[in-house]
Amino acid sequence: MKLNFEVDGDEFILAGEASSQVKKILKQLGVSSEIIRRIAIAMYEAEINMVIHANGGKIEVEITPKKVYIVLKDTGPGIPDIDLAMQEGYSTASEEVRELGFGAGMGLPNMKKYSDDLKITSEVGKGTTVEITVYI
Amino acid sequence: MTVKDMVEKLGLSIIAGKEGVDKEITTGYVGDLLSWVMANAKAGAVWITIQSHVNIIAVASLINLSCIIVAEGATIDKETIVKANEEKIPLLSTNKNSYEIIKELIEIGIK
């Protein structure tokens, strides 16, 4: 099964909508709640990052009996130093966004922790692609 | 204990999400940084926070929290109320601070 989502960067209100839909579908498919939790956390963090940093983007989700594979593509500013961005507590989020409880520098670490495989490719000025795999 | 029982015992105001008040509360979690809440709050927990914007509903819904208590009488956005009703996440309010409300939760047996 393949699902596609467009994430609107201006609609902060809708951030998390794609993750919520994926969660509902996985529940209908009978995937265990622990696996759903991991996918929901990793995907939500990635989706929020798209809205906060990259003015939205596109998400593709592939669900097979063995795994859930999520690709999040944006055309935002890119990540200059991925190793640095992966460090807990490191954040480039604005003060405004931090006041809302985001930008704690836990987004990428959470994606890493809750996925089985995480791949980030990024080019400054061009955008970022995040690939999340969770085995069912 | 259900959300409804807790609301009655502590005299909290139900702002939205009334349809979800029969959910069982398993434990509690306090925090205002959403990534920490996502990663650490357990399913069925009552979440105490001073955040009141719409994304708290997405967080609560994604990790199956039983309800949210917005502490310190923080003003709650309209979008948050609409979303809480949609997702059936009880959204509760208190003028007490997080510490005071947690103390009361422990007193009524939420561990």
gemmi code that builds the backbone of each chain (N, CA, C; Angstrom):
import gemmi

chains = {
    "A": [
        ("MET", (0.842, -1.192, 0.000), (0.000, 0.000, 0.000), (0.879, 1.244, 0.000)),
        ("LYS", (0.507, 2.202, -0.879), (1.280, 3.450, -0.920), (0.389, 4.640, -0.617)),
        ("LEU", (0.908, 5.539, 0.204), (0.143, 6.733, 0.561), (0.995, 7.954, 0.271)),
        ("ASN", (0.341, 9.020, -0.178), (1.069, 10.257, -0.458), (0.433, 11.423, 0.276)),
        ("PHE", (1.268, 12.276, 0.819), (0.769, 13.459, 1.532), (1.543, 14.694, 1.104)),
        ("GLU", (0.835, 15.807, 1.037), (1.474, 17.107, 0.833), (1.418, 17.810, 2.182)),
        ("VAL", (2.547, 18.280, 2.670), (2.552, 18.987, 3.957), (2.689, 20.479, 3.680)),
        ("ASP", (1.705, 21.221, 4.139), (1.677, 22.663, 3.917), (2.517, 23.360, 4.992)),
        ("GLY", (3.516, 24.090, 4.560), (4.426, 24.737, 5.507), (3.825, 25.911, 6.251)),
        ("ASP", (2.746, 26.469, 5.708), (2.140, 27.628, 6.376), (1.102, 27.211, 7.404)),
        ("GLU", (0.682, 25.970, 7.298), (-0.405, 25.516, 8.162), (0.130, 24.774, 9.376)),
        ("PHE", (0.588, 25.534, 10.329), (1.116, 24.959, 11.542), (0.054, 24.098, 12.225)),
        ("ILE", (-1.189, 24.548, 12.087), (-2.330, 23.858, 12.691), (-2.438, 22.414, 12.205)),
        ("LEU", (-2.119, 22.212, 10.932), (-2.289, 20.883, 10.346), (-1.068, 19.987, 10.540)),
        ("ALA", (-0.004, 20.530, 11.092), (1.207, 19.721, 11.286), (0.864, 18.514, 12.148)),
        ("GLY", (1.204, 17.357, 11.652), (0.885, 16.122, 12.372), (-0.287, 15.386, 11.737)),
        ("GLU", (-0.915, 16.032, 10.780), (-2.095, 15.452, 10.127), (-1.740, 14.160, 9.378)),
        ("ALA", (-0.638, 14.197, 8.631), (-0.217, 13.011, 7.865), (0.118, 11.861, 8.824)),
        ("SER", (0.837, 12.168, 9.885), (1.196, 11.130, 10.868), (-0.058, 10.532, 11.498)),
        ("SER", (-1.033, 11.386, 11.806), (-2.286, 10.900, 12.398), (-3.000, 9.945, 11.454)),
        ("GLN", (-3.001, 10.290, 10.161), (-3.684, 9.426, 9.188), (-2.987, 8.083, 9.058)),
        ("VAL", (-1.659, 8.119, 9.019), (-0.898, 6.867, 8.913), (-1.158, 5.994, 10.146)),
        ("LYS", (-1.185, 6.642, 11.311), (-1.443, 5.903, 12.542), (-2.800, 5.185, 12.463)),
        ("LYS", (-3.815, 5.909, 11.992), (-5.161, 5.318, 11.903), (-5.182, 4.124, 10.947)),
        ("ILE", (-4.492, 4.263, 9.815), (-4.463, 3.175, 8.826), (-3.746, 1.946, 9.401)),
        ("LEU", (-2.629, 2.172, 10.084), (-1.874, 1.050, 10.666), (-2.707, 0.323, 11.713)),
        ("LYS", (-3.501, 1.100, 12.439), (-4.376, 0.506, 13.454), (-5.416, -0.395, 12.779)),
        ("GLN", (-5.978, 0.126, 11.682), (-6.963, -0.669, 10.936), (-6.350, -1.946, 10.382)),
        ("LEU", (-5.069, -1.857, 10.035), (-4.382, -3.032, 9.483), (-3.979, -4.031, 10.572)),
        ("GLY", (-4.195, -3.640, 11.820), (-3.917, -4.563, 12.919), (-2.460, -4.609, 13.359)),
        ("VAL", (-1.700, -3.576, 13.018), (-0.294, -3.499, 13.440), (-0.261, -3.277, 14.962)),
        ("SER", (0.719, -3.860, 15.641), (0.753, -3.789, 17.110), (0.942, -2.350, 17.589)),
        ("SER", (0.408, -2.072, 18.773), (0.413, -0.688, 19.259), (1.836, -0.188, 19.524)),
        ("GLU", (2.748, -1.076, 19.896), (4.137, -0.645, 20.144), (4.825, -0.213, 18.851)),
        ("ILE", (4.568, -0.943, 17.773), (5.134, -0.577, 16.462), (4.498, 0.733, 15.975)),
        ("ILE", (3.194, 0.854, 16.148), (2.506, 2.083, 15.719), (3.071, 3.285, 16.464)),
        ("ARG", (3.313, 3.103, 17.766), (3.860, 4.193, 18.573), (5.207, 4.666, 18.007)),
        ("ARG", (6.066, 3.707, 17.663), (7.394, 4.064, 17.142), (7.281, 4.797, 15.817)),
        ("ILE", (6.415, 4.310, 14.941), (6.241, 4.951, 13.638), (5.661, 6.358, 13.821)),
        ("ALA", (4.674, 6.467, 14.700), (4.009, 7.764, 14.916), (5.008, 8.803, 15.434)),
        ("ILE", (5.855, 8.404, 16.376), (6.820, 9.351, 16.942), (7.834, 9.787, 15.877)),
        ("ALA", (8.424, 8.813, 15.191), (9.452, 9.135, 14.194), (8.873, 9.991, 13.069)),
        ("MET", (7.685, 9.626, 12.594), (7.092, 10.359, 11.470), (6.635, 11.756, 11.885)),
        ("TYR", (6.078, 11.877, 13.084), (5.618, 13.186, 13.563), (6.794, 14.150, 13.692)),
        ("GLU", (7.890, 13.672, 14.244), (9.076, 14.522, 14.387), (9.548, 15.018, 13.017)),
        ("ALA", (9.558, 14.108, 12.051), (10.019, 14.471, 10.710), (9.044, 15.440, 10.043)),
        ("GLU", (7.758, 15.198, 10.259), (6.735, 16.062, 9.676), (6.810, 17.476, 10.265)),
        ("ILE", (6.978, 17.547, 11.580), (7.086, 18.847, 12.253), (8.318, 19.602, 11.753)),
        ("ASN", (9.423, 18.873, 11.587), (10.642, 19.509, 11.077), (10.413, 20.143, 9.711)),
        ("MET", (9.664, 19.445, 8.870), (9.340, 19.976, 7.537), (8.617, 21.316, 7.632)),
        ("VAL", (7.710, 21.389, 8.583), (6.907, 22.620, 8.737), (7.757, 23.731, 9.351)),
        ("ILE", (8.528, 23.375, 10.385), (9.312, 24.384, 11.095), (10.463, 24.925, 10.234)),
        ("HIS", (11.150, 24.020, 9.553), (12.395, 24.420, 8.894), (12.298, 24.583, 7.376)),
        ("ALA", (11.362, 23.897, 6.743), (11.466, 23.791, 5.282), (10.219, 24.234, 4.523)),
        ("ASN", (9.280, 24.872, 5.220), (8.055, 25.326, 4.571), (7.281, 24.182, 3.901)),
        ("GLY", (7.257, 23.052, 4.555), (6.455, 21.918, 4.067), (7.214, 21.010, 3.126)),
        ("GLY", (6.488, 20.093, 2.497), (7.126, 19.148, 1.587), (6.194, 18.003, 1.252)),
        ("LYS", (6.793, 16.909, 0.779), (5.991, 15.756, 0.362), (6.385, 14.520, 1.151)),
        ("ILE", (5.377, 13.717, 1.468), (5.644, 12.473, 2.196), (5.071, 11.293, 1.415)),
        ("GLU", (5.874, 10.244, 1.291), (5.420, 8.995, 0.686), (5.541, 7.901, 1.736)),
        ("VAL", (4.494, 7.143, 1.890), (4.537, 6.056, 2.872), (4.231, 4.743, 2.157)),
        ("GLU", (5.112, 3.772, 2.349), (4.889, 2.458, 1.751), (4.708, 1.447, 2.882)),
        ("ILE", (3.578, 0.773, 2.859), (3.315, -0.218, 3.903), (3.280, -1.607, 3.272)),
        ("THR", (4.134, -2.487, 3.756), (4.124, -3.881, 3.305), (3.922, -4.760, 4.555)),
        ("PRO", (3.690, -6.051, 4.368), (3.509, -6.891, 5.568), (4.754, -6.917, 6.466)),
        ("LYS", (5.917, -6.556, 5.916), (7.155, -6.625, 6.695), (7.614, -5.302, 7.284)),
        ("LYS", (7.297, -4.197, 6.595), (7.832, -2.918, 7.083), (6.987, -1.720, 6.669)),
        ("VAL", (7.264, -0.609, 7.347), (6.712, 0.685, 6.941), (7.908, 1.550, 6.558)),
        ("TYR", (7.874, 2.067, 5.331), (8.977, 2.870, 4.802), (8.429, 4.258, 4.462)),
        ("ILE", (8.988, 5.278, 5.114), (8.468, 6.633, 4.964), (9.559, 7.529, 4.367)),
        ("VAL", (9.222, 8.222, 3.288), (10.170, 9.159, 2.682), (9.593, 10.563, 2.768)),
        ("LEU", (10.332, 11.456, 3.419), (9.885, 12.848, 3.554), (10.859, 13.734, 2.792)),
        ("LYS", (10.336, 14.432, 1.766), (11.190, 15.256, 0.912), (10.795, 16.708, 1.025)),
        ("ASP", (11.793, 17.576, 1.235), (11.481, 19.001, 1.219), (12.491, 19.745, 0.361)),
        ("THR", (12.146, 20.973, 0.041), (13.054, 21.822, -0.740), (13.484, 23.006, 0.117)),
        ("GLY", (13.689, 22.730, 1.391), (14.073, 23.766, 2.350), (15.555, 24.092, 2.311)),
        ("PRO", (16.051, 24.700, 3.381), (17.437, 25.196, 3.404), (18.513, 24.116, 3.494)),
        ("GLY", (18.123, 22.885, 3.803), (19.111, 21.821, 3.940), (19.798, 21.858, 5.298)),
        ("ILE", (20.523, 20.775, 5.606), (21.227, 20.674, 6.896), (22.735, 20.688, 6.604)),
        ("PRO", (23.457, 21.732, 7.037), (24.889, 21.822, 6.722), (25.708, 20.700, 7.363)),
        ("ASP", (25.386, 20.332, 8.613), (26.187, 19.328, 9.323), (25.226, 18.335, 9.995)),
        ("ILE", (25.007, 17.212, 9.341), (24.007, 16.248, 9.837), (24.430, 15.652, 11.185)),
        ("ASP", (25.734, 15.374, 11.357), (26.201, 14.814, 12.639), (25.894, 15.754, 13.798)),
        ("LEU", (26.098, 17.040, 13.563), (25.809, 18.041, 14.591), (24.291, 18.088, 14.862)),
        ("ALA", (23.516, 18.047, 13.789), (22.053, 18.095, 13.930), (21.509, 16.877, 14.669)),
        ("MET", (22.245, 15.764, 14.590), (21.798, 14.533, 15.261), (22.030, 14.585, 16.772)),
        ("GLN", (22.829, 15.528, 17.238), (23.139, 15.582, 18.669), (21.931, 16.056, 19.476)),
        ("GLU", (21.692, 15.359, 20.575), (20.577, 15.736, 21.451), (20.783, 17.166, 21.946)),
        ("GLY", (19.737, 17.958, 21.856), (19.805, 19.321, 22.385), (20.216, 20.358, 21.353)),
        ("TYR", (20.766, 19.909, 20.206), (21.148, 20.874, 19.182), (19.915, 21.262, 18.372)),
        ("SER", (19.682, 22.558, 18.229), (18.511, 23.006, 17.481), (18.771, 24.347, 16.819)),
        ("THR", (18.192, 24.539, 15.644), (18.290, 25.839, 14.967), (16.905, 26.500, 14.902)),
        ("ALA", (15.964, 25.968, 15.678), (14.591, 26.498, 15.639), (14.532, 27.924, 16.203)),
        ("SER", (13.584, 28.699, 15.707), (13.437, 30.088, 16.151), (12.884, 30.144, 17.580)),
        ("GLU", (13.075, 31.268, 18.207), (12.573, 31.493, 19.561), (11.051, 31.290, 19.604)),
        ("GLU", (10.386, 31.774, 18.578), (8.922, 31.680, 18.485), (8.465, 30.211, 18.519)),
        ("VAL", (9.164, 29.391, 17.756), (8.836, 27.964, 17.669), (9.152, 27.256, 18.996)),
        ("ARG", (10.249, 27.673, 19.629), (10.637, 27.061, 20.913), (9.607, 27.333, 21.998)),
        ("GLU", (9.025, 28.523, 21.956), (8.009, 28.857, 22.963), (6.799, 27.937, 22.868)),
        ("LEU", (6.610, 27.342, 21.697), (5.495, 26.410, 21.519), (5.877, 24.987, 21.945)),
        ("GLY", (7.087, 24.821, 22.433), (7.496, 23.509, 22.923), (8.217, 22.663, 21.896)),
        ("PHE", (8.520, 23.279, 20.729), (9.319, 22.563, 19.719), (10.770, 23.032, 19.862)),
        ("GLY", (11.636, 22.471, 19.010), (13.016, 22.957, 18.992), (13.799, 22.600, 20.231)),
        ("ALA", (13.473, 21.458, 20.842), (14.228, 21.014, 22.018), (15.494, 20.268, 21.598)),
        ("GLY", (15.680, 20.124, 20.299), (16.851, 19.394, 19.829), (16.716, 17.894, 20.013)),
        ("MET", (15.479, 17.418, 20.036), (15.232, 15.987, 20.235), (14.564, 15.351, 19.020)),
        ("GLY", (14.293, 16.138, 18.002), (13.576, 15.633, 16.828), (14.341, 14.530, 16.116)),
        ("LEU", (15.561, 14.858, 15.657), (16.359, 13.846, 14.950), (16.744, 12.681, 15.871)),
        ("PRO", (17.175, 12.949, 17.125), (17.455, 11.814, 18.016), (16.243, 10.893, 18.212)),
        ("ASN", (15.064, 11.468, 18.310), (13.855, 10.634, 18.438), (13.612, 9.805, 17.179)),
        ("MET", (13.845, 10.403, 16.006), (13.667, 9.658, 14.750), (14.610, 8.457, 14.723)),
        ("LYS", (15.844, 8.697, 15.148), (16.868, 7.642, 15.161), (16.479, 6.537, 16.152)),
        ("LYS", (16.048, 6.968, 17.342), (15.733, 6.035, 18.410), (14.538, 5.144, 18.073)),
        ("TYR", (13.544, 5.717, 17.420), (12.300, 4.968, 17.207), (12.180, 4.300, 15.834)),
        ("SER", (13.184, 4.524, 14.941), (13.128, 3.828, 13.659), (14.155, 2.685, 13.683)),
        ("ASP", (13.979, 1.722, 12.777), (14.991, 0.667, 12.664), (16.120, 1.122, 11.760)),
        ("ASP", (15.756, 1.978, 10.809), (16.760, 2.516, 9.904), (16.388, 3.959, 9.577)),
        ("LEU", (17.373, 4.842, 9.686), (17.134, 6.266, 9.383), (18.223, 6.743, 8.438)),
        ("LYS", (17.789, 7.316, 7.312), (18.763, 7.836, 6.359), (18.399, 9.295, 6.063)),
        ("ILE", (19.377, 10.178, 6.213), (19.129, 11.588, 5.919), (20.107, 12.035, 4.849)),
        ("THR", (19.571, 12.551, 3.758), (20.446, 13.138, 2.744), (20.038, 14.586, 2.577)),
        ("SER", (21.025, 15.476, 2.536), (20.687, 16.887, 2.526), (21.718, 17.681, 1.748)),
        ("GLU", (21.230, 18.695, 1.046), (22.133, 19.588, 0.342), (21.717, 21.015, 0.684)),
        ("VAL", (22.684, 21.787, 1.156), (22.374, 23.159, 1.572), (21.817, 23.950, 0.387)),
        ("GLY", (20.695, 24.604, 0.636), (20.068, 25.422, -0.404), (19.128, 24.638, -1.308)),
        ("LYS", (19.182, 23.303, -1.240), (18.347, 22.486, -2.130), (17.242, 21.733, -1.391)),
        ("GLY", (17.593, 21.189, -0.230), (16.569, 20.468, 0.514), (17.086, 19.229, 1.220)),
        ("THR", (16.143, 18.567, 1.874), (16.494, 17.412, 2.697), (15.531, 16.263, 2.404)),
        ("THR", (16.060, 15.046, 2.391), (15.219, 13.852, 2.293), (15.497, 12.974, 3.507)),
        ("VAL", (14.432, 12.610, 4.179), (14.542, 11.742, 5.347), (13.845, 10.426, 5.017)),
        ("GLU", (14.540, 9.316, 5.213), (13.940, 7.998, 4.974), (13.896, 7.230, 6.285)),
        ("ILE", (12.704, 6.857, 6.669), (12.499, 6.150, 7.937), (11.971, 4.747, 7.642)),
        ("THR", (12.610, 3.738, 8.204), (12.103, 2.367, 8.061), (11.828, 1.783, 9.436)),
        ("VAL", (10.649, 1.224, 9.583), (10.332, 0.489, 10.808), (9.829, -0.893, 10.385)),
        ("TYR", (10.471, -1.943, 10.889), (10.035, -3.305, 10.564), (8.867, -3.709, 11.462)),
        ("ILE", (7.881, -4.343, 10.828), (6.673, -4.718, 11.578), (6.865, -6.059, 12.272)),
    ],
    "B": [
        ("MET", (-8.917, 4.333, 37.163), (-9.745, 5.534, 37.277), (-9.965, 6.146, 35.890)),
        ("THR", (-11.197, 6.557, 35.612), (-11.457, 7.165, 34.306), (-11.193, 8.668, 34.386)),
        ("VAL", (-11.120, 9.279, 33.209), (-10.926, 10.732, 33.133), (-12.086, 11.431, 33.855)),
        ("LYS", (-13.280, 10.896, 33.653), (-14.472, 11.478, 34.269), (-14.361, 11.489, 35.801)),
        ("ASP", (-13.918, 10.344, 36.369), (-13.736, 10.258, 37.831), (-12.753, 11.318, 38.312)),
        ("MET", (-11.650, 11.458, 37.576), (-10.621, 12.411, 37.976), (-11.158, 13.848, 37.924)),
        ("VAL", (-11.893, 14.156, 36.854), (-12.465, 15.500, 36.685), (-13.371, 15.837, 37.868)),
        ("GLU", (-14.188, 14.858, 38.255), (-15.119, 15.082, 39.376), (-14.376, 15.263, 40.696)),
        ("LYS", (-13.379, 14.428, 40.919), (-12.634, 14.492, 42.183), (-11.842, 15.783, 42.332)),
        ("LEU", (-11.292, 16.262, 41.229), (-10.412, 17.436, 41.321), (-11.095, 18.745, 40.897)),
        ("GLY", (-12.347, 18.651, 40.472), (-13.070, 19.861, 40.074), (-12.441, 20.588, 38.898)),
        ("LEU", (-11.985, 19.809, 37.900), (-11.374, 20.418, 36.714), (-12.456, 20.854, 35.735)),
        ("SER", (-12.127, 21.820, 34.879), (-13.090, 22.222, 33.845), (-12.808, 21.424, 32.581)),
        ("ILE", (-13.898, 20.902, 31.990), (-13.741, 20.217, 30.697), (-13.933, 21.261, 29.598)),
        ("ILE", (-12.866, 21.523, 28.859), (-12.917, 22.537, 27.804), (-13.385, 21.918, 26.492)),
        ("ALA", (-12.984, 20.687, 26.246), (-13.347, 20.001, 24.993), (-13.094, 18.507, 25.131)),
        ("GLY", (-13.499, 17.761, 24.097), (-13.217, 16.322, 24.061), (-14.033, 15.501, 25.040)),
        ("LYS", (-15.252, 15.979, 25.341), (-16.123, 15.280, 26.318), (-16.359, 13.814, 25.975)),
        ("GLU", (-16.367, 13.522, 24.678), (-16.647, 12.144, 24.244), (-15.601, 11.138, 24.716)),
        ("GLY", (-14.433, 11.656, 25.148), (-13.355, 10.737, 25.555), (-13.224, 10.543, 27.047)),
        ("VAL", (-14.203, 11.012, 27.833), (-14.021, 11.001, 29.298), (-14.109, 9.624, 29.964)),
        ("ASP", (-14.507, 8.616, 29.196), (-14.555, 7.281, 29.791), (-13.220, 6.543, 29.699)),
        ("LYS", (-12.205, 7.195, 29.120), (-10.887, 6.544, 29.006), (-10.267, 6.322, 30.371)),
        ("GLU", (-9.533, 5.220, 30.486), (-8.832, 4.882, 31.731), (-7.508, 5.633, 31.814)),
        ("ILE", (-7.199, 6.152, 32.973), (-5.911, 6.816, 33.197), (-4.946, 5.800, 33.792)),
        ("THR", (-3.785, 5.649, 33.161), (-2.819, 4.658, 33.633), (-1.778, 5.271, 34.569)),
        ("THR", (-1.339, 6.488, 34.232), (-0.284, 7.168, 34.982), (-0.287, 8.638, 34.562)),
        ("GLY", (0.762, 9.364, 34.924), (0.810, 10.779, 34.545), (2.136, 11.145, 33.916)),
        ("TYR", (2.156, 12.275, 33.246), (3.406, 12.804, 32.688), (3.315, 14.321, 32.668)),
        ("VAL", (4.412, 14.983, 33.031), (4.409, 16.447, 32.971), (5.534, 16.917, 32.075)),
        ("GLY", (5.226, 17.893, 31.211), (6.269, 18.416, 30.334), (5.704, 19.394, 29.322)),
        ("ASP", (6.565, 20.332, 28.908), (6.131, 21.351, 27.949), (6.916, 21.288, 26.642)),
        ("LEU", (7.909, 20.399, 26.591), (8.675, 20.219, 25.351), (8.122, 18.984, 24.645)),
        ("LEU", (7.530, 19.225, 23.475), (6.722, 18.182, 22.847), (7.507, 16.911, 22.492)),
        ("SER", (8.763, 17.084, 22.077), (9.557, 15.903, 21.714), (9.800, 14.993, 22.917)),
        ("TRP", (9.974, 15.600, 24.076), (10.184, 14.804, 25.294), (8.904, 14.073, 25.666)),
        ("VAL", (7.792, 14.741, 25.514), (6.507, 14.121, 25.827), (6.274, 12.946, 24.875)),
        ("MET", (6.503, 13.182, 23.581), (6.323, 12.130, 22.570), (7.142, 10.890, 22.939)),
        ("ALA", (8.382, 11.135, 23.329), (9.299, 10.025, 23.543), (9.055, 9.301, 24.862)),
        ("ASN", (8.546, 10.003, 25.864), (8.559, 9.428, 27.220), (7.210, 9.204, 27.893)),
        ("ALA", (6.168, 9.900, 27.469), (4.874, 9.703, 28.132), (4.310, 8.338, 27.741)),
        ("LYS", (3.729, 7.651, 28.713), (3.198, 6.306, 28.443), (1.744, 6.387, 27.978)),
        ("ALA", (1.339, 5.392, 27.204), (-0.046, 5.324, 26.737), (-0.992, 5.368, 27.935)),
        ("GLY", (-2.068, 6.116, 27.804), (-3.055, 6.203, 28.872), (-2.729, 7.239, 29.938)),
        ("ALA", (-1.590, 7.907, 29.800), (-1.196, 8.899, 30.818), (-2.046, 10.167, 30.725)),
        ("VAL", (-2.222, 10.811, 31.892), (-2.769, 12.171, 31.897), (-1.560, 13.094, 31.760)),
        ("TRP", (-1.644, 14.028, 30.820), (-0.495, 14.903, 30.514), (-0.771, 16.303, 31.055)),
        ("ILE", (0.147, 16.775, 31.897), (0.022, 18.115, 32.459), (1.013, 19.028, 31.751)),
        ("THR", (0.516, 20.134, 31.206), (1.383, 21.033, 30.440), (0.857, 22.463, 30.514)),
        ("ILE", (1.718, 23.415, 30.163), (1.238, 24.790, 30.019), (1.139, 25.174, 28.542)),
        ("GLN", (1.471, 24.204, 27.661), (1.256, 24.453, 26.228), (-0.230, 24.319, 25.939)),
        ("SER", (-0.746, 25.169, 25.056), (-2.194, 25.106, 24.816), (-2.530, 25.267, 23.331)),
        ("HIS", (-1.513, 25.203, 22.474), (-1.773, 25.321, 21.037), (-2.153, 23.955, 20.463)),
        ("VAL", (-2.629, 23.975, 19.240), (-3.292, 22.811, 18.651), (-2.412, 21.560, 18.555)),
        ("ASN", (-1.109, 21.734, 18.462), (-0.252, 20.553, 18.296), (-0.248, 19.618, 19.502)),
        ("ILE", (-0.666, 20.114, 20.662), (-0.727, 19.204, 21.830), (-1.743, 18.085, 21.595)),
        ("ILE", (-2.755, 18.369, 20.801), (-3.771, 17.339, 20.532), (-3.172, 16.258, 19.626)),
        ("ALA", (-2.390, 16.680, 18.632), (-1.731, 15.700, 17.752), (-0.820, 14.791, 18.575)),
        ("VAL", (-0.053, 15.373, 19.477), (0.865, 14.595, 20.322), (0.071, 13.596, 21.168)),
        ("ALA", (-0.964, 14.085, 21.850), (-1.762, 13.227, 22.734), (-2.406, 12.085, 21.953)),
        ("SER", (-2.900, 12.406, 20.770), (-3.585, 11.422, 19.960), (-2.603, 10.375, 19.417)),
        ("LEU", (-1.430, 10.831, 18.954), (-0.461, 9.909, 18.346), (0.069, 8.884, 19.340)),
        ("ILE", (0.218, 9.277, 20.594), (0.772, 8.313, 21.558), (-0.287, 7.836, 22.564)),
        ("ASN", (-1.554, 8.043, 22.201), (-2.690, 7.505, 22.975), (-2.717, 7.932, 24.443)),
        ("LEU", (-2.542, 9.221, 24.689), (-2.687, 9.704, 26.068), (-4.174, 9.750, 26.407)),
        ("SER", (-4.497, 9.645, 27.695), (-5.923, 9.601, 28.053), (-6.546, 10.999, 28.040)),
        ("CYS", (-5.791, 12.017, 28.433), (-6.323, 13.384, 28.460), (-5.192, 14.384, 28.694)),
        ("ILE", (-5.522, 15.672, 28.562), (-4.533, 16.731, 28.795), (-5.085, 17.688, 29.841)),
        ("ILE", (-4.255, 18.039, 30.837), (-4.632, 19.107, 31.764), (-3.750, 20.309, 31.458)),
        ("VAL", (-4.363, 21.407, 31.051), (-3.610, 22.641, 30.821), (-3.590, 23.399, 32.150)),
        ("ALA", (-2.384, 23.571, 32.693), (-2.228, 24.161, 34.021), (-2.105, 25.683, 33.958)),
        ("GLU", (-2.104, 26.307, 35.114), (-1.897, 27.750, 35.271), (-2.962, 28.587, 34.555)),
        ("GLY", (-4.100, 27.986, 34.248), (-5.174, 28.722, 33.576), (-4.765, 29.307, 32.231)),
        ("ALA", (-3.784, 28.669, 31.585), (-3.297, 29.177, 30.287), (-4.450, 29.251, 29.279)),
        ("THR", (-4.454, 30.317, 28.501), (-5.508, 30.506, 27.498), (-5.372, 29.443, 26.413)),
        ("ILE", (-6.494, 28.812, 26.074), (-6.460, 27.720, 25.103), (-6.963, 28.208, 23.740)),
        ("ASP", (-6.175, 27.940, 22.708), (-6.531, 28.382, 21.348), (-7.819, 27.694, 20.875)),
        ("LYS", (-8.560, 28.419, 20.036), (-9.805, 27.862, 19.474), (-9.545, 26.591, 18.669)),
        ("GLU", (-8.460, 26.603, 17.898), (-8.138, 25.439, 17.057), (-7.894, 24.201, 17.924)),
        ("THR", (-7.334, 24.423, 19.094), (-7.051, 23.305, 20.005), (-8.363, 22.664, 20.446)),
        ("ILE", (-9.352, 23.492, 20.734), (-10.660, 23.012, 21.183), (-11.342, 22.199, 20.072)),
        ("VAL", (-11.300, 22.724, 18.861), (-11.919, 22.042, 17.724), (-11.271, 20.671, 17.519)),
        ("LYS", (-9.941, 20.660, 17.544), (-9.188, 19.419, 17.302), (-9.407, 18.400, 18.428)),
        ("ALA", (-9.492, 18.891, 19.662), (-9.714, 17.988, 20.804), (-11.072, 17.296, 20.659)),
        ("ASN", (-12.061, 18.037, 20.204), (-13.386, 17.445, 19.982), (-13.332, 16.408, 18.865)),
        ("GLU", (-12.631, 16.747, 17.783), (-12.491, 15.830, 16.647), (-11.829, 14.521, 17.064)),
        ("GLU", (-10.756, 14.646, 17.823), (-9.948, 13.480, 18.200), (-10.434, 12.817, 19.497)),
        ("LYS", (-11.467, 13.410, 20.100), (-12.030, 12.890, 21.361), (-10.965, 12.799, 22.463)),
        ("ILE", (-10.121, 13.811, 22.530), (-9.115, 13.893, 23.597), (-9.630, 14.882, 24.644)),
        ("PRO", (-9.978, 14.419, 25.853), (-10.457, 15.365, 26.860), (-9.397, 16.426, 27.166)),
        ("LEU", (-9.810, 17.688, 27.024), (-8.925, 18.825, 27.259), (-9.452, 19.526, 28.510)),
        ("LEU", (-8.632, 19.491, 29.566), (-9.083, 19.975, 30.867), (-8.264, 21.182, 31.276)),
        ("SER", (-8.845, 22.001, 32.124), (-8.134, 23.208, 32.521), (-8.174, 23.386, 34.037)),
        ("THR", (-7.082, 23.943, 34.578), (-7.031, 24.279, 35.996), (-6.235, 25.566, 36.179)),
        ("ASN", (-6.560, 26.312, 37.230), (-5.778, 27.510, 37.524), (-4.537, 27.180, 38.342)),
        ("LYS", (-4.492, 25.947, 38.845), (-3.344, 25.547, 39.657), (-2.104, 25.371, 38.780)),
        ("ASN", (-0.929, 25.391, 39.409), (0.280, 25.126, 38.618), (0.511, 23.612, 38.520)),
        ("SER", (1.462, 23.238, 37.694), (1.677, 21.813, 37.416), (1.993, 21.041, 38.701)),
        ("TYR", (2.811, 21.606, 39.563), (3.203, 20.924, 40.802), (1.972, 20.656, 41.679)),
        ("GLU", (1.149, 21.693, 41.844), (-0.042, 21.546, 42.707), (-1.003, 20.488, 42.166)),
        ("ILE", (-1.167, 20.477, 40.854), (-2.138, 19.537, 40.290), (-1.587, 18.097, 40.346)),
        ("ILE", (-0.288, 17.940, 40.170), (0.312, 16.597, 40.266), (0.155, 16.057, 41.696)),
        ("LYS", (0.351, 16.928, 42.668), (0.191, 16.540, 44.072), (-1.220, 15.973, 44.296)),
        ("GLU", (-2.191, 16.659, 43.737), (-3.588, 16.202, 43.888), (-3.827, 14.883, 43.154)),
        ("LEU", (-3.204, 14.734, 41.974), (-3.363, 13.488, 41.208), (-2.822, 12.305, 42.009)),
        ("ILE", (-1.717, 12.522, 42.675), (-1.120, 11.457, 43.497), (-2.045, 11.152, 44.682)),
        ("GLU", (-2.591, 12.203, 45.279), (-3.486, 12.025, 46.417), (-4.733, 11.201, 46.082)),
        ("ILE", (-5.218, 11.345, 44.826), (-6.412, 10.559, 44.467), (-6.037, 9.189, 43.893)),
        ("GLY", (-4.749, 8.877, 43.886), (-4.338, 7.520, 43.539), (-3.763, 7.309, 42.145)),
        ("ILE", (-3.516, 8.383, 41.409), (-2.871, 8.206, 40.088), (-1.365, 8.202, 40.321)),
        ("LYS", (-0.754, 7.065, 40.014), (0.668, 6.918, 40.342), (1.524, 6.962, 39.097)),
    ],
}
model = gemmi.Model(1)
for chain_id, residues in chains.items():
    chain = gemmi.Chain(chain_id)
    for i, (resn, *xyz) in enumerate(residues, 1):
        res = gemmi.Residue()
        res.name, res.seqid = resn, gemmi.SeqId(i, " ")
        for name, pos in zip(("N", "CA", "C"), xyz):
            atom = gemmi.Atom()
            atom.name, atom.element = name, gemmi.Element(name[0])
            atom.pos, atom.b_iso = gemmi.Position(*pos), 0.0
            res.add_atom(atom)
        chain.add_residue(res)
    model.add_chain(chain)
structure = gemmi.Structure()
structure.add_model(model)
structure.setup_entities()
